[in-house]
Amino acid sequence: MALNYPRKLDLALTPTPLQLLERASSQWGRGHRLWIKRDDLTGCALSGNKVRKLEFIAAHAIDNGYDTLITCGGLQSNHARATALVGAQLGLDVHLLLRGEEPLEREGNLLLDHLAGATVSCYPASQYFSEIDELFAQWQNEYAARGHKALAIPTGGSDGIGAWGYIAACEELVQDFKQAHIERAHIITASGSGGTQAGLTLGASLHQLPATVWGVNVCDDEQYFLDKVAADASDWQLRYPGVPQVELHTRVIDGYVGAGYGVASAEVFELISRLAALEGVILDPVYTGKAFAGMVAEIALGRFDDCQDIVFMHTGGIFGVFPQREGFRS
């Protein structure tokens, strides 16, 4: 389907490879072919799924006269790190509103936030969750008083603008499927802010990608993500009135959050280690590790038995491995 995309900036290294995981297929596939879409390779420091969204968000910011980007997330937010680096590349100021107390030693994504020159404000979780909208408004007003125009970007860059990133990625996947001779597949992605899942769900329909998209939630619950994907899709249609109407089929695989967001079990750390040794692919304990674990468990339960091919979206997150190195000690 021909779509009139809004302008984007070329920030990501795309197309990313689709690779067959031969040894992982033998280990966990139960007759399925396991593939991995390497969106962890969209850049070096600027890696992961967030860059695809920021290509459209940053273009929107520049085209509408914004000189400052404000966004939010956890202390080790991949999206915050990507936004900080994009801002540095484009000469835009970046202000990050992060959840948690800033540690004495900076590492992982937080270290990169500071290296990229972002302003970082940390808030206790209780204040962050109850006041995040007010904090955005406060800082936008503060920048306006200084003569600047600040764009508020939601968690994960997940809104109607960011959705274009993975709508466009589905065009890539159409070509990937043809080259790999994949007739039909299940696509599995980690879902933390819902934006990647929303874009993939929309894009699969718009581009007639022969795939069923599943989000493995790494926080909240199934209903939250059913609502969030619907909200992002609605925002997309409101912002771009000429886009086609899409009947959403949102699918969530619940039950693999574990003890909570950012908290991985020993089994997840073990799985990350095994995949790294088998295939040289590094997952992270917050997003992709939990999603891959959920996929492996659901393969064993027979959820995907209606087709041979399963595509795992590697959404990045390698810098989140280092702050959780204690989990790998065993």
C-alpha positions as CSV (number, residue, x, y, z in Angstrom):
1,M,0.0,0.0,0.0
2,A,1.4,3.4,-1.0
3,L,1.7,5.7,2.0
4,N,2.5,9.3,2.3
5,Y,5.2,9.2,5.0
6,P,6.1,12.4,6.8
7,R,9.6,13.6,6.5
8,K,12.2,11.7,8.4
9,L,15.9,12.1,9.1
10,D,18.4,9.4,8.2
11,L,19.7,8.5,11.6
12,A,19.5,4.7,11.7
13,L,21.7,2.2,9.8
14,T,19.0,0.4,7.8
15,P,18.0,-2.0,6.5
16,T,19.0,-4.2,9.4
17,P,19.8,-7.9,8.8
18,L,17.4,-10.7,9.2
19,Q,19.4,-13.7,10.4
20,L,18.6,-17.3,10.9
21,L,19.5,-18.6,14.3
22,E,20.4,-22.2,13.3
23,R,21.7,-23.4,16.7
24,A,19.0,-21.6,18.7
25,S,16.4,-23.2,16.4
26,S,17.8,-26.6,17.2
27,Q,17.9,-25.8,20.9
28,W,14.4,-24.3,21.4
29,G,12.6,-24.2,18.0
30,R,10.8,-27.6,18.2
31,G,10.7,-27.7,14.4
32,H,10.4,-24.0,13.9
33,R,13.0,-21.8,12.2
34,L,14.0,-19.0,14.5
35,W,15.0,-15.7,12.9
36,I,16.2,-12.5,14.4
37,K,15.7,-9.0,13.0
38,R,18.9,-7.2,14.2
39,D,17.6,-3.7,15.2
40,D,20.3,-3.8,17.8
41,L,22.5,-2.9,14.8
42,T,20.8,0.4,13.9
43,G,23.9,2.2,15.1
44,C,26.8,1.9,17.6
45,A,26.0,4.1,20.5
46,L,22.8,5.1,18.8
47,S,21.5,1.5,18.7
48,G,18.1,-0.1,19.1
49,N,14.5,0.4,18.1
50,K,14.2,3.9,19.4
51,V,16.2,5.4,16.6
52,R,13.6,4.4,14.0
53,K,11.0,6.4,15.9
54,L,13.4,9.3,16.5
55,E,14.0,9.7,12.7
56,F,10.4,10.9,12.4
57,I,10.2,12.7,15.8
58,A,13.4,14.7,15.3
59,A,12.3,15.7,11.8
60,H,8.9,16.9,13.3
61,A,10.8,18.8,15.9
62,I,13.0,20.6,13.4
63,D,10.2,21.3,11.0
64,N,8.1,22.9,13.7
65,G,10.8,25.1,15.2
66,Y,11.7,23.2,18.3
67,D,15.2,23.6,19.6
68,T,14.9,21.4,22.7
69,L,13.8,17.8,23.2
70,I,12.3,16.7,26.6
71,T,11.6,13.1,27.3
72,C,11.4,10.7,30.2
73,G,12.1,7.1,31.3
74,G,14.0,5.0,33.9
75,L,17.6,5.7,34.9
76,Q,18.7,3.2,32.3
77,S,16.2,4.2,29.6
78,N,17.4,3.2,26.1
79,H,15.1,5.8,24.6
80,A,16.5,8.6,26.8
81,R,20.0,7.6,25.7
82,A,19.0,7.6,22.1
83,T,17.3,10.9,22.4
84,A,20.4,12.5,24.0
85,L,22.6,11.2,21.2
86,V,20.2,12.3,18.5
87,G,20.1,15.8,20.0
88,A,23.9,15.9,20.1
89,Q,24.0,14.9,16.4
90,L,21.5,17.6,15.4
91,G,22.5,20.4,17.6
92,L,19.3,20.2,19.7
93,D,19.3,20.6,23.5
94,V,18.0,17.5,25.4
95,H,16.5,17.4,28.9
96,L,15.8,14.0,30.4
97,L,13.3,13.4,33.2
98,L,14.4,10.1,34.8
99,R,12.8,7.9,37.3
100,G,14.9,7.1,40.4
101,E,17.8,8.5,42.4
102,E,20.9,9.2,40.4
103,P,23.6,6.8,41.6
104,L,27.0,7.9,42.8
105,E,28.6,6.2,39.8
106,R,27.2,6.6,36.3
107,E,27.2,3.6,34.0
108,G,25.4,2.1,31.0
109,N,22.8,4.4,29.4
110,L,23.0,7.0,32.1
111,L,26.7,7.5,31.5
112,L,26.0,8.0,27.8
113,D,23.2,10.5,28.6
114,H,25.8,12.7,30.4
115,L,28.5,12.2,27.8
116,A,26.0,13.4,25.1
117,G,25.6,16.6,27.0
118,A,21.9,16.1,28.1
119,T,20.5,17.8,31.1
120,V,19.4,15.1,33.5
121,S,16.8,15.6,36.2
122,C,16.1,12.6,38.5
123,Y,12.8,12.2,40.5
124,P,11.7,9.6,43.0
125,A,9.5,6.9,41.5
126,S,6.4,8.1,43.5
127,Q,6.8,11.7,42.2
128,Y,7.6,10.6,38.7
129,F,4.5,8.4,38.3
130,S,2.2,10.9,39.9
131,E,3.5,14.1,38.4
132,I,5.2,13.3,35.1
133,D,2.7,15.4,33.0
134,E,3.2,18.3,35.4
135,L,7.0,17.9,35.1
136,F,6.8,18.0,31.3
137,A,4.7,21.2,31.5
138,Q,6.9,22.8,34.1
139,W,10.0,22.3,32.0
140,Q,8.4,23.4,28.8
141,N,7.3,26.6,30.5
142,E,10.8,27.1,31.9
143,Y,12.3,26.7,28.4
144,A,9.7,29.0,26.9
145,A,10.6,31.7,29.5
146,R,14.2,31.4,28.3
147,G,13.2,31.9,24.7
148,H,13.3,28.3,23.7
149,K,10.7,25.9,22.3
150,A,10.7,22.4,23.8
151,L,9.0,19.3,22.4
152,A,7.7,16.8,24.9
153,I,8.4,13.3,23.7
154,P,6.5,10.6,25.6
155,T,8.1,7.5,27.1
156,G,9.8,5.4,24.4
157,G,8.9,7.9,21.7
158,S,5.6,6.0,21.6
159,D,2.9,8.1,20.0
160,G,1.4,8.7,16.6
161,I,4.7,10.2,15.2
162,G,7.0,7.5,16.5
163,A,4.7,4.8,15.1
164,W,5.9,5.6,11.6
165,G,9.3,4.1,12.6
166,Y,8.0,0.5,12.7
167,I,5.4,1.1,10.0
168,A,8.4,1.8,7.7
169,A,10.3,-1.2,9.2
170,C,7.5,-3.5,8.0
171,E,8.4,-2.5,4.4
172,E,11.9,-3.8,5.2
173,L,10.4,-7.0,6.6
174,V,8.4,-7.6,3.4
175,Q,11.7,-7.7,1.5
176,D,13.3,-9.7,4.2
177,F,10.6,-12.3,4.0
178,K,11.0,-12.6,0.2
179,Q,14.7,-13.0,0.4
180,A,14.5,-15.6,3.1
181,H,11.6,-17.4,1.5
182,I,9.4,-16.9,4.5
183,E,5.7,-17.4,3.4
184,R,4.2,-16.6,6.8
185,A,5.7,-15.9,10.3
186,H,5.0,-14.9,13.8
187,I,6.8,-11.7,14.9
188,I,7.7,-11.4,18.5
189,T,8.7,-8.1,20.1
190,A,9.3,-6.9,23.6
191,S,6.6,-4.3,24.6
192,G,7.6,-1.8,27.2
193,S,6.0,1.5,26.1
194,G,3.9,-0.1,23.3
195,G,5.2,2.0,20.4
196,T,7.2,-0.6,18.6
197,Q,4.3,-3.1,18.8
198,A,1.9,-0.4,17.6
199,G,4.0,0.4,14.6
200,L,4.5,-3.3,13.7
201,T,0.8,-4.0,14.1
202,L,-0.1,-1.1,11.9
203,G,2.6,-1.7,9.4
204,A,1.9,-5.4,9.0
205,S,-1.7,-4.6,8.0
206,L,-0.7,-1.6,5.8
207,H,2.0,-3.4,3.9
208,Q,0.2,-6.8,3.8
209,L,3.1,-8.4,5.6
210,P,2.2,-12.1,6.1
211,A,2.8,-12.1,9.8
212,T,1.1,-12.2,13.2
213,V,2.6,-9.6,15.5
214,W,2.9,-10.4,19.3
215,G,4.1,-8.2,22.1
216,V,5.6,-9.8,25.2
217,N,4.9,-7.2,27.9
218,V,7.9,-6.5,30.2
219,C,5.8,-4.4,32.5
220,D,2.1,-3.7,33.3
221,D,-0.4,-6.3,31.9
222,E,-2.2,-7.4,28.8
223,Q,-5.0,-4.9,29.0
224,Y,-2.6,-2.0,29.5
225,F,-0.9,-2.9,26.1
226,L,-4.2,-3.5,24.3
227,D,-5.2,0.0,25.3
228,K,-1.8,1.5,24.7
229,V,-1.5,0.2,21.1
230,A,-5.0,1.3,20.4
231,A,-4.2,4.8,21.8
232,D,-1.0,5.1,19.7
233,A,-2.9,4.0,16.5
234,S,-5.7,6.5,17.3
235,D,-3.1,9.2,17.8
236,W,-1.5,8.3,14.4
237,Q,-4.8,8.6,12.6
238,L,-5.7,11.9,14.3
239,R,-2.3,13.4,13.4
240,Y,-2.4,12.2,9.8
241,P,-6.0,12.4,8.6
242,G,-5.2,11.0,5.2
243,V,-3.8,7.7,6.3
244,P,-5.9,4.5,5.7
245,Q,-8.2,3.1,8.3
246,V,-6.7,0.0,9.9
247,E,-8.5,-2.7,11.8
248,L,-6.2,-3.5,14.6
249,H,-5.4,-7.0,15.8
250,T,-3.3,-6.5,18.9
251,R,-1.9,-9.6,20.5
252,V,-0.1,-9.6,23.9
253,I,1.7,-12.5,25.5
254,D,1.3,-11.9,29.2
255,G,2.9,-13.7,32.1
256,Y,6.6,-13.0,31.7
257,V,7.1,-9.7,33.5
258,G,8.5,-11.6,36.5
259,A,9.1,-9.6,39.7
260,G,8.6,-6.3,37.9
261,Y,10.0,-3.9,35.3
262,G,13.7,-4.1,35.0
263,V,13.9,-7.1,37.3
264,A,15.0,-10.3,35.6
265,S,15.0,-13.8,37.0
266,A,18.0,-16.1,37.2
267,E,16.4,-18.1,34.3
268,V,16.4,-15.0,32.1
269,F,20.0,-14.3,32.9
270,E,20.8,-17.9,32.1
271,L,19.0,-17.7,28.8
272,I,20.8,-14.5,27.8
273,S,24.1,-16.3,28.5
274,R,23.2,-19.4,26.6
275,L,22.1,-17.4,23.5
276,A,25.2,-15.3,23.6
277,A,27.3,-18.5,23.6
278,L,25.2,-20.2,21.0
279,E,24.8,-17.4,18.5
280,G,27.0,-14.4,19.5
281,V,23.8,-12.4,20.1
282,I,23.5,-10.3,23.3
283,L,20.1,-9.7,24.8
284,D,19.4,-7.5,27.8
285,P,17.6,-8.3,31.1
286,V,15.0,-5.6,30.9
287,Y,13.4,-6.1,27.4
288,T,14.7,-8.6,25.0
289,G,15.8,-11.2,27.5
290,K,12.3,-11.4,28.9
291,A,10.7,-11.4,25.5
292,F,13.0,-14.1,24.2
293,A,12.2,-16.2,27.3
294,G,8.5,-15.7,26.8
295,M,8.9,-16.8,23.1
296,V,10.8,-19.9,24.1
297,A,8.2,-20.9,26.7
298,E,5.3,-20.3,24.3
299,I,7.0,-22.3,21.5
300,A,7.1,-25.2,24.0
301,L,3.4,-24.7,24.7
302,G,2.6,-24.9,21.0
303,R,1.3,-21.3,20.6
304,F,3.0,-20.8,17.2
305,D,2.5,-24.3,15.7
306,D,0.4,-22.9,12.8
307,C,3.5,-21.8,10.9
308,Q,7.2,-22.8,10.6
309,D,8.9,-19.4,10.9
310,I,9.2,-17.1,14.0
311,V,10.9,-13.7,13.8
312,F,12.3,-12.2,17.0
313,M,12.7,-8.4,16.9
314,H,16.0,-7.6,18.6
315,T,15.2,-4.0,19.8
316,G,18.7,-3.4,21.3
317,G,19.4,-2.5,24.9
318,I,23.0,-3.8,25.2
319,F,24.0,-0.8,27.5
320,G,21.5,-2.1,30.0
321,V,23.5,-5.3,30.5
322,F,26.4,-3.7,32.3
323,P,24.5,-2.1,35.3
324,Q,23.0,-5.6,35.9
325,R,26.2,-7.6,35.6
326,E,25.6,-9.1,39.1
327,G,22.9,-11.2,37.5
328,F,25.5,-13.0,35.4
329,R,27.8,-14.0,38.3
330,S,26.3,-17.5,38.6
